[in-house]
Amino acid sequence: MKRVRVLIYPVGENPREERIASDLQTLQGLVGGYIEIVTLERTPDGGSLGLVCNEEGWLIPLPPNRRVPGVDLIAGQFLIVRHDAEGELMSLSGSDIARWRERIP
């Protein structure tokens, strides 16, 4: 199974870089339920960087995590991922990780 480099934001902890399996079950396990992908920025290759979170985070309720510029306050653990134009997950680059660690400390 393909593994990709992502940035994980646990509640109350510093973000961490991790390699994860790129399947739906893994993503759902990391956010604790159904996923929602929010586009953060488009990439020149037609893909995007996105935030993966629990789509029912505030309904469950999950604890508040961080305020994300241009999005809102996110409930529960979330991830920053890169995906191509077809929606397949790809690894974040080193510059992606540095930029998002700065934007969302």
BELKAWO-V710052 format. One record per residue. SS is DSSP state (helix for helix, strand for strand, loop for the rest). PHI is phi in radians with two decimals (none if undefined). OMEGA is omega as a letter, one per 20 degrees, with the letter a starting at -180 (none if undefined). Layout:
{{SS;PHI;OMEGA} {SS;PHI;OMEGA}}
//
This chain:
{{loop;none;a} {loop;-1.18;r} {strand;-2.00;a} {strand;-2.26;r} {strand;-1.57;a} {strand;-2.28;r} {strand;-2.02;a} {strand;-1.83;r} {strand;-2.00;r} {loop;-1.25;r} {loop;-1.15;r} {loop;1.28;r} {loop;-2.26;r} {loop;-1.20;r} {loop;-1.14;r} {strand;-2.38;r} {strand;-1.46;a} {strand;-2.64;r} {strand;-1.72;a} {strand;-2.25;r} {strand;-1.18;a} {loop;-1.66;a} {loop;-1.66;a} {helix;-1.04;a} {helix;-1.04;r} {helix;-1.12;r} {helix;-1.05;r} {helix;-1.10;r} {helix;-1.12;a} {helix;-1.23;a} {helix;-1.76;r} {loop;1.38;r} {loop;2.71;a} {loop;-1.06;a} {strand;-1.66;r} {strand;-2.23;r} {strand;-1.96;a} {strand;-1.90;r} {strand;-1.22;r} {strand;-1.71;r} {strand;-2.82;r} {strand;-1.54;r} {loop;-1.88;a} {loop;-1.02;a} {loop;-1.46;r} {loop;1.63;r} {loop;-1.58;a} {strand;-2.64;r} {strand;-1.81;a} {strand;-2.43;r} {strand;-1.88;r} {strand;-1.86;a} {strand;-2.41;r} {strand;-1.38;a} {loop;-1.17;r} {loop;-1.90;a} {helix;-0.88;a} {helix;-1.44;a} {helix;-1.43;a} {helix;-1.13;i} {loop;-1.61;r} {loop;-1.65;a} {loop;-1.17;r} {strand;-1.08;a} {strand;-1.99;a} {strand;-2.49;r} {strand;-1.48;a} {strand;-1.90;a} {loop;-0.94;r} {loop;1.39;a} {loop;-2.06;r} {strand;2.87;r} {strand;-1.37;a} {strand;-1.71;r} {strand;-1.68;r} {loop;1.40;r} {loop;-1.14;r} {strand;-2.45;a} {strand;-2.27;r} {strand;-1.85;a} {strand;-2.32;r} {strand;-2.07;r} {strand;-2.46;a} {loop;-1.46;a} {loop;-1.10;r} {loop;-1.56;r} {loop;1.63;r} {loop;-1.34;a} {strand;-1.17;r} {strand;-2.31;r} {loop;-1.24;r} {loop;-1.18;r} {loop;-1.46;r} {helix;-1.05;r} {helix;-1.24;r} {helix;-1.02;a} {helix;-1.11;r} {helix;-1.06;a} {helix;-1.12;a} {helix;-1.33;r} {helix;-1.10;r} {helix;-1.30;a} {helix;-1.22;r} {loop;-2.21;a} {loop;-1.20;none}}
//
